[in-house]
Every structure is written in C-alpha cells, then in structure tokens.
C-alpha cells in the first residue's frame, strides 16, 4: 500500500514538474510586424503603413545610461531658429601663390523646425531677417539642402548645395579702391554634394542629439571618440574666366579657368565633448580627415587639365552653446567643413560649407494626441493589432 502511495506521489510530482517546465517555456512570443493582419485586400493595402508605425512606436530597450542622457523621443519638439547656410571657395594659383576668395552674399532666414520620433526637419519660412547690402556684394540665389541623421551609434551628414552669384572677398588685395569695394560675379555657379558618417564609440553616455537635434538632453559632462568616412563632389562654372581682367596680371595664364570640378574621399577621426553645468551646456568637436582628391578644369581658351589623385584633407568643426530646462531650451550652434587640396600642379580649389543658427524651442507632451491621430488613421487599435493582444 505504501509503495502504491509512493508511486502515485512520485507520478504526481513528475507530472507537476513537467507541466511547469512546459508552462515556463510557453511565454508569449515577441510580436513582430508579421502579426499585423495582411490577408484581405484592405489589410494588404494598410500593411506597409501599419508596419512602419509598428516599428516606430514600439517600446525599445534603453541602450544608454539614463544618469547621463534623458530622451524626449515621445515628445513633439518645436524649434524656431534663425539660420544662415555657408558655402564659399578659393581659386588657388600655385605658380604665383595667389588666390581669389569667392563668397556668396549670405542672408539670415527665420525657419521652423519640427522633431519627434517620426522625423526631424527644418523648413525655411522665406522670411529674411538680415541681408548684406546687395550693391556691394551682389545677389545670391541658392538651393541648400542639408540633412543630418543622428542615431545613437552612427551619425550622418548629407548636403546638396547650389549657389549662383558671388563676390570676391579679397578684391582689395589686388586693387586700390578700398576694402569696401568688391568685384561681383553674378555669372558664377557652384554645386556641392557632400556626405560623411561617424561612429560614436561612447554612445551609452554621450548624446549627439542633445546639442544638434534637441530630442535628448545631456545630463552630465561627457565625450566620445569618433571614426568615419566622407565623400564630396564640388563643381563650378562661369560665363568667362574665374580670373577676370581685374586680376589677370597677378595670375598665371594656366589659371584662367572657366569651369572645373573636384572630388575627394577619405577617412576621418576625432573627438566630441559636451560640458554640462546645471542646465547650461557647451559642445565642441574637432574631426580631421585625410584622403585623396582629383581635380578637373577647362580654361577659357578651351584647353583642359585633369590631375591624378593626390593628398587632401578635411576638418569638421562643431560648436554649440545653450540652456536646456527640459521642456524649454535655447542656444546657438554651428557646423563647418573645410576641404583642402595639397596638389600644387597648376591650380586647384579649396572650399568650405556649413550652417549656423540661433534658436529657441519647446518640447510638448503629445503622446495622447499622437495616439488619437494614429487611431483615426487606423494605424493602431485596429482589429487584429498585435499590440492589443499582449
């Protein structure tokens, strides 16, 4: 009898342990986009939109130290910046060691910036706050698109710039008319495509987004080493020689260029640091780069020149200062890229690009409004939404 009871007891215990093991392993599977209904024609039409929203708003494991970084990814962030875009180039004659500095007539525009976990962009309102005198520096027309993508580990800067209308900033180096007189070249046109990428090594404690995207706050002073690569393509053309009759006596005849281009690529490494004191911060970054460059140009007489790939350099500078109280913030920042060509055959182009702004902004609590909009668009809380089955 005792043996029967013991056998029965052992059988019950084994069954209990077995079922517990099974139960422990049968935890709910992690939901994916493929759990979104996509059988009917209507569901298939909505599937890519719902999948995108599913990926954007899903809860993610924090990969950063919350004592150093505070995230505002679920806020709607409004920024009002006054910005100016930068792009100028030098024509360098290596034989005579002379150069002409071509600069556009910059203006300062009121813009509007919108940021959330959906996207970040700054749009120009078309309202000019300040413009230098046109009679002295001419009129510049431009399309300047600069896209900055700031991830936790990888950041990328992509820009396309088209400028028409320059003045020669160092005109007074060659004339006796005084420093207030500039030669104006409305026929000079430039294009520049540039892309660069950095890997942020100390991404768990350092936030790139804090100073330059406003979707995070740096709570403690911290920095990080950076490593990446870059590529640029610069082009310039004019109706006549870039070296006009005003300067022709100071330049070699081989520098009488009508159009040309320069492409560079290489690697860059540097360091970025943000100093934090209470609610004030200051960020600085220096990232030098080294690579190869090739120049092509056509002279006014129709002759052409194409160099072999030679050494070149790039320096990326970033500066930012501001006050961040959580919801409310203001400050100023600047991003600058300087490109240098070391080839001393005939002549070459050195150029720079960037942007600068002063800004004020506010981070709104908008998660309820976001959910209400998504619900009306049937992008969440629809029949079969995997988020509702957890």
C-alpha positions, 0 to 999 in steps of 0.5 A: 500500500505504501509503495502504491502511495509512493508511486502515485506521489512520485507520478504526481510530482513528475507530472507537476514538474513537467507541466511547469517546465512546459508552462515556463517555456510557453511565454508569449512570443515577441510580436513582430510586424508579421502579426499585423493582419495582411490577408484581405485586400484592405489589410494588404493595402494598410500593411506597409503603413501599419508596419512602419508605425509598428516599428516606430512606436514600439517600446525599445530597450534603453541602450544608454545610461539614463544618469547621463542622457534623458530622451524626449523621443515621445515628445513633439519638439518645436524649434524656431531658429534663425539660420544662415547656410555657408558655402564659399571657395578659393581659386588657388594659383600655385605658380604665383601663390595667389588666390581669389576668395569667392563668397556668396552674399549670405542672408539670415532666414527665420525657419521652423523646425519640427522633431519627434520620433517620426522625423526631424526637419527644418523648413525655411519660412522665406522670411529674411531677417538680415541681408548684406547690402546687395550693391556691394556684394551682389545677389545670391540665389541658392538651393541648400539642402542639408540633412543630418541623421543622428542615431545613437551609434552612427551619425550622418551628414548629407548636403546638396548645395547650389549657389549662383552669384558671388563676390570676391572677398579679397578684391582689395588685395589686388586693387586700390579702391578700398576694402569696401569695394568688391568685384561681383560675379553674378555669372558664377555657379557652384554645386556641392554634394557632400556626405560623411558618417561617424561612429560614436564609440561612447554612445551609452553616455554621450548624446549627439542629439542633445546639442544638434537635434534637441530630442535628448538632453545631456545630463552630465559632462561627457565625450566620445571618440569618433571614426568615419568616412566622407565623400564630396563632389564640388563643381563650378562654372562661369560665363568667362574666366574665374580670373577676370581682367581685374586680376589677370596680371597677378595670375598665371595664364594656366589659371584662367579657368572657366569651369572645373570640378573636384572630388575627394574621399577619405577617412576621418577621426576625432573627438566630441565633448559636451560640458554640462553645468546645471542646465547650461551646456557647451559642445565642441568637436574637432574631426580631421580627415585625410584622403585623396582628391582629383581635380578637373578644369577647362580654361577659357581658351578651351584647353583642359587639365585633369590631375591624378589623385593626390593628398587632401584633407578635411576638418569638421568643426562643431560648436554649440552653446545653450540652456536646456530646462527640459521642456524649454531650451535655447542656444546657438550652434554651428557646423563647418567643413573645410576641404583642402587640396595639397596638389600644387600642379597648376591650380586647384580649389579649396572650399568650405560649407556649413550652417549656423543658427540661433534658436529657441524651442519647446518640447510638448507632451503629445503622446495622447494626441499622437495616439488619437491621430494614429487611431483615426488613421487606423494605424493602431487599435485596429482589429487584429493589432498585435499590440492589443493582444499582449 
